[in-house]
Each structure stands twice: as structure tokens, then as C-alpha cells.
Amino acid sequence: MIDSNCNSIPALRGPVPLSHLFLHTFVRDGHTVIDATCGNGHDTLLLARLVGTRGHVWGFDIQQQAIVETGRKLAEAELAKRVTLLPVGHEELATHVPGSVQVVLFNLGYRPGGDRSVITRPDTTARALEQSLDLLAAGGIVLVTVYPGHSGGADEQSTVENWAAELDPRAWHCWRMGQTNVSQAAPYLLLVQKVL
Ligand SMILES: C[S@@+](CC[C@H](N)C(=O)[O-])C[C@H]1O[C@@H](n2cnc3c(N)ncnc32)[C@H](O)[C@@H]1O
């Protein structure tokens, strides 16, 4: 994990710290961003720091416990005012978020330490990804941490991969980033940038 001021050297073990590097680069003071899978709130907290006092974070999760835990972390850091937490699925994000956003962040799979049967699903993930593109500002990014290893993960992986592979390269820059010296089933990062 890297700190919000980028003062420490990040340990790039797995896709999450890599996604945080991108967040530090793309999220500026005053930006509006989305955390599409709040989980335990680590990513939401970083986003809340990065958007500053003038920005805003929209956070989604279908698990009440995830919303509570994320809210608790934000309150502890005195950042709750910067975030709207919604206990609804990210497949409804377009109906809740007004205007354009700089980043939409997905960390797929199940909530660590929580109910492992509550996972992101290919059909709802696909709908949320599609809506994310509609909301993105020019130069903005969608970041997806993909977990092929758990039950149902491979199906979701192919949905996300097929979606990204079919995006028009004149309109979207699509990247896949994974460690080469780990198992094929290890999580990795997908990035889609709307052209500037
Ligand atoms: C890997 S966790 C997210 C980790 C989180 N970003 C963090 O920093 O702790 C995945 C989360 O996605 C949530 N989830 C599953 N389906 C969802 C949906 N349709 N909409 C929003 N969240 C969903 C799960 O409840 C779970 O909390």
C-alpha cells in the first residue's frame, strides 16, 4: 500500500498497488471519481484523499457490511463528506452519478474477510463497465482488478477481456498489466483510457 502523498516507495506485489499508482497520476484535486466496489474501503479512502476538498467520490457496494466498513474508515479519517456511499449495485451507476468522471475503479471478486459467496458477476460487471465508458471525461480511465482464480472468476475474466478487446482503438486505449512470474490465475490489472 502506498501513502496518499506518494512519499514511500510502492511495493508492486499484485495489481492493487499498481492501480494505486495510476490513481495518483490520474486523480487531481476537484475531480469526481467512482469506486464501483467499495469492499473494505481501502480504495475509497485513497480516492477520497486524492480528490481533495473540492472533489467527490461515488462509492457502490451491494453488501451493507462493505458500506458500513467503508463509512467507518472515512469517518475515522474525517473524509466522509467527500464521499457518497450507495448500497446498490454498480450496474445502476449511471442512474446515480451526474456528469462526467475522471476514474471508475473496479476491484472484482469477493470482499476479503467477508462472505465469499457474494462476488461480482459477469452480467452486472459488463453493464457497469459499459455505463462507465459513457461517464468518462476525455483522458479519464476505467481500472479493473480482475481475479480469475476464484469460482466464477474465469467467466468474469472472459467477459471483461472480450469487452476491452472489442473497444475501438481510435476511441479507447486498452491495457492489460499482470506479473509474468506468477500463476496464470493470479489477479491482474486492466486499464481503459478514453482518448484525449
Ligand atoms: C474485492 S472486493 C473490493 C475491495 C475494495 N475495493 C477494498 O479496497 O477493500 C469486491 C466487492 O465488490 C462487491 N460487489 C459485488 N457485486 C457488486 C455489484 N454488483 N455492485 C457493487 N459492488 C459489488 C462485493 O460486495 C465486494 O465487497
The ligand as an ORCA input file, in Angstrom:
! r2SCAN-3c Opt
* xyz 0 1
  C     -12.591     -7.333     -3.889
  S     -13.912     -6.511     -3.038
  C     -13.471     -4.811     -3.206
  C     -12.288     -4.388     -2.374
  C     -12.237     -2.905     -2.091
  N     -12.040     -2.106     -3.277
  C     -11.289     -2.508     -0.995
  O     -10.494     -1.561     -1.145
  O     -11.351     -3.150      0.062
  C     -15.276     -6.678     -4.168
  C     -16.561     -6.049     -3.667
  O     -17.475     -5.999     -4.756
  C     -18.768     -6.035     -4.197
  N     -19.778     -6.308     -5.230
  C     -20.191     -7.481     -5.735
  N     -21.138     -7.281     -6.691
  C     -21.320     -5.939     -6.776
  C     -22.163     -5.096     -7.560
  N     -22.994     -5.599     -8.472
  N     -22.092     -3.766     -7.376
  C     -21.235     -3.231     -6.448
  N     -20.411     -3.972     -5.672
  C     -20.451     -5.312     -5.833
  C     -18.664     -7.105     -3.132
  O     -19.693     -6.972     -2.193
  C     -17.257     -6.799     -2.551
  O     -17.351     -6.010     -1.401
*
